[in-house]
């Protein structure tokens, strides 16, 4: 271009300005193109979203990132959505709500509460939809205490009486909490009666995964750890045999204090 400019007696400064203008125009056209792709009713495929994300990063289109968040969340691509969200400076309440809502519908609804706590540290202010999505997360995870804390915040905002959507979420939350209370009581009854399969079935219905019981014992400066149902210890057969004897002895009101030490 410079050589042709010299032949045409065009000043070098004019050529530089023209080249710069073409670059800016091309950049704006690309940004507009990416924006239009993200605004379509029929969203791009996930692989195309990855390509759009790459172009946004390469060209530094910071504003376009905001419109990339919702499509990624619709594909449950949470890791990519987190990456995009972290790069957004001062996310708006709408963007925070998108993250909270998406996690409320995920398999880890408790993450919504973590995002809400992060939101409170910023200039963005929660609205009625924020609290609605939080209550949905508490309902899914059966987090009674967290839901009650959200309810107390709602009462101080004045949203409760003016937003029907929020009121319905509160009703759903307490209905689920009451049902969970009855299911928890039923699981306890089954466990007390040593009907472990029935208790496990009730907990599964509640969506509760009870961690396996674990214990430790130190003998001759060696720590042995035991997990419920674990049979990886080298003396498993002897241990379970003695545990059976100990259990029977406890029923006969006999105190056992040396069985394990004679085994390990």
C-alpha positions in Angstrom: 0.0 0.0 0.0 2.9 2.4 0.8 4.5 1.7 -2.6 1.3 2.3 -4.4 0.8 5.5 -2.4 4.2 6.8 -3.3 3.5 6.2 -7.0 0.2 8.1 -6.7 1.9 10.9 -4.7 -0.3 10.2 -1.6 1.3 11.4 1.7 2.3 8.5 4.1 0.3 10.0 7.0 -2.9 9.8 4.9 -2.2 6.2 4.1 -1.6 5.4 7.8 -4.9 7.1 8.8 -6.7 5.2 6.1 -5.3 1.9 7.2 -6.2 2.6 10.8 -9.7 3.6 9.8 -10.1 0.3 7.8 -8.9 -1.7 10.8 -11.4 0.1 13.2 -14.2 -0.4 10.7 -13.4 -4.1 10.3 -13.2 -4.5 14.1 -16.6 -2.9 14.6 -18.1 -5.0 11.9 -16.8 -8.2 13.5 -18.1 -7.1 16.9 -21.5 -6.4 15.4 -21.5 -9.8 13.7 -20.7 -11.6 16.9 -23.3 -9.6 18.7 -26.0 -10.5 16.1 -25.1 -14.2 16.4 -25.6 -14.1 20.2 -28.9 -12.3 19.8 -30.5 -14.8 17.5 -33.6 -16.6 18.8 -32.0 -19.9 17.7 -28.8 -20.0 19.7 -25.5 -21.1 18.2 -24.2 -24.6 19.0 -21.9 -25.0 21.9 -18.8 -25.4 19.7 -19.8 -22.2 17.9 -20.1 -20.4 21.2 -16.5 -21.5 22.0 -15.4 -19.9 18.7 -17.3 -16.7 19.5 -15.7 -16.6 22.9 -12.3 -17.0 21.4 -12.9 -14.1 19.0 -14.1 -11.9 21.9 -11.0 -12.6 23.8 -8.6 -12.1 20.9 -10.2 -8.8 19.8 -11.0 -7.5 23.3 -14.7 -7.1 22.8 -15.5 -6.6 26.5 -19.1 -5.5 26.0 -20.0 -8.5 23.9 -19.1 -10.9 26.8 -22.3 -9.9 28.7 -24.4 -11.5 25.9 -22.3 -14.7 25.9 -23.2 -15.6 29.4 -26.8 -16.7 29.0 -26.2 -19.0 26.0 -23.4 -20.8 27.8 -25.6 -21.3 30.9 -28.4 -22.6 28.7 -26.0 -25.4 27.6 -25.0 -26.1 31.3 -21.5 -25.1 30.4 -20.8 -23.8 33.9 -17.0 -23.7 33.8 -17.0 -21.6 30.6 -19.7 -19.4 32.1 -17.6 -18.9 35.2 -14.6 -17.9 33.0 -16.7 -15.3 31.1 -18.3 -14.0 34.3 -15.0 -13.4 36.0 -13.8 -11.3 33.1 -16.8 -9.0 33.3 -16.0 -5.8 35.2 -18.8 -4.8 37.6 -21.5 -7.3 36.6 -25.0 -5.9 36.7 -27.8 -7.3 38.8 -29.2 -9.0 35.7 -25.9 -10.9 35.2 -25.7 -11.9 38.8 -29.3 -13.2 38.6 -28.4 -15.3 35.5 -25.6 -17.0 37.5 -27.8 -17.5 40.6 -30.7 -18.8 38.6 -28.6 -21.2 36.5 -27.1 -22.8 39.6 -30.4 -23.0 41.3 -31.5 -25.3 38.5 -28.2 -27.3 38.5 -27.2 -30.4 40.5 -25.4 -28.0 42.9 -28.0 -25.5 43.9 -26.0 -24.4 47.0 -23.6 -22.6 44.6 -26.4 -20.0 44.2 -26.0 -18.9 47.8 -22.2 -18.6 47.2 -22.8 -16.3 44.2 -25.3 -14.3 46.2 -22.8 -13.7 49.0 -20.3 -12.6 46.4 -22.9 -10.3 44.9 -23.4 -8.6 48.3 -19.7 -7.5 48.2 -20.2 -5.5 45.0 -22.2 -2.5 44.0 -24.9 -4.6 42.4 -28.1 -4.8 44.5 -30.4 -7.8 44.7 -33.9 -7.5 43.4 -37.1 -9.6 43.8 -35.9 -12.0 41.1 -32.6 -12.5 43.0 -34.5 -13.6 46.1 -36.8 -15.8 44.0 -34.0 -17.7 42.4 -32.3 -18.1 45.9 -35.5 -19.5 47.3 -35.7 -22.0 44.4 -32.1 -23.0 45.2 -33.0 -23.5 48.9 -36.0 -25.6 47.9 -34.0 -27.8 45.6 -31.3 -28.4 48.3 -33.8 -28.5 51.2 -31.7 -25.8 53.0 -34.2 -24.8 55.6 -32.0 -22.4 57.5 -30.7 -20.7 54.4 -34.2 -20.3 53.1 -35.4 -18.7 56.4 -32.5 -16.3 56.2 -33.5 -15.3 52.6 -37.1 -14.9 53.9 -35.9 -12.5 56.6 -34.0 -10.4 54.0 -37.1 -10.4 51.8 -39.2 -8.9 54.6 -36.8 -6.0 55.0 -36.9 -5.1 51.3 -40.6 -4.8 50.8 -40.7 -7.1 47.8 -42.9 -9.7 49.6 -46.2 -7.8 49.2 -45.5 -6.5 45.7 -44.2 -9.5 43.8 -46.4 -12.5 43.2 -43.6 -14.6 41.7 -41.6 -14.1 44.9 -44.5 -15.0 47.1 -45.1 -18.2 45.2 -41.4 -19.2 45.6 -41.8 -18.7 49.4 -44.9 -20.9 49.5 -43.1 -23.6 47.5 -40.1 -23.4 49.8 -42.0 -23.9 53.0 -44.2 -26.6 51.5 -41.0 -28.5 50.5 -39.5 -27.9 53.9 -42.5 -29.3 55.8 -42.4 -32.4 53.5 -38.7 -32.8 54.1 -39.4 -32.7 57.9 -41.8 -35.6 57.6 -39.4 -37.6 55.4 -36.5 -37.0 57.8 -38.7 -38.3 60.6 -39.6 -41.3 58.6 -36.0 -42.0 57.8 -35.1 -41.8 61.5 -37.9 -44.3 62.4 -36.6 -46.8 59.8 -33.0 -46.4 61.0 -34.1 -46.9 64.6 -35.8 -50.1 63.5 -32.6 -51.1 61.6 -34.5 -51.1 58.3 -31.5 -49.6 56.6 -32.7 -50.1 53.0 -36.0 -48.4 53.7 -34.1 -45.5 55.4 -31.8 -45.2 52.5 -34.8 -45.1 50.1 -36.3 -42.3 52.0 -33.1 -40.3 52.0 -32.7 -40.9 48.3 -36.2 -39.4 47.8 -35.2 -36.4 49.8 -32.1 -36.0 47.7 -29.9 -36.4 50.7 -26.5 -38.2 50.5 -25.5 -39.2 54.0 -21.7 -39.4 54.4 -20.4 -42.8 55.4 -19.5 -43.2 59.1 -15.8 -43.1 59.9 -13.8 -43.8 63.0 -10.1 -44.2 64.0 -8.2 -46.2 66.6 -4.5 -45.9 67.4 -2.7 -49.1 68.5 1.1 -49.4 69.0 1.5 -45.9 67.4 -0.3 -47.0 64.3 -3.6 -45.3 63.3 -6.2 -47.5 61.8 -9.2 -45.8 60.1 -12.5 -47.5 59.4 -15.3 -46.4 57.0 -18.8 -47.9 57.1 -19.0 -50.7 54.5 -15.2 -50.6 53.8 -13.5 -54.0 53.6 -10.0 -53.0 52.5 -8.3 -53.5 55.8 -5.9 -56.4 55.8 -7.7 -58.0 58.9 -11.2 -57.3 57.7 -12.5 -60.8 58.3 -11.2 -60.9 61.8 -12.4 -57.4 62.6 -16.0 -58.1 61.4 -16.0 -61.4 63.3 -15.0 -59.6 66.6 -17.5 -56.8 65.9 -20.2 -59.4 65.6 -19.2 -60.9 68.9 -19.0 -57.4 70.5 -22.4 -56.5 69.2 -23.9 -59.7 70.6 -22.1 -59.1 73.9 -23.5 -55.6 74.1 -27.0 -57.1 73.7 -26.2 -59.4 76.6 -25.1 -56.3 78.6 -21.4 -57.3 78.6 -18.7 -54.6 78.2 -16.0 -55.4 75.7 -12.7 -53.4 76.0 -10.0 -55.5 74.4 -11.3 -57.2 71.2 -9.8 -54.9 68.6 -6.4 -54.8 70.3 -6.1 -58.5 70.1 -6.9 -58.5 66.4 -4.8 -55.8 64.8 
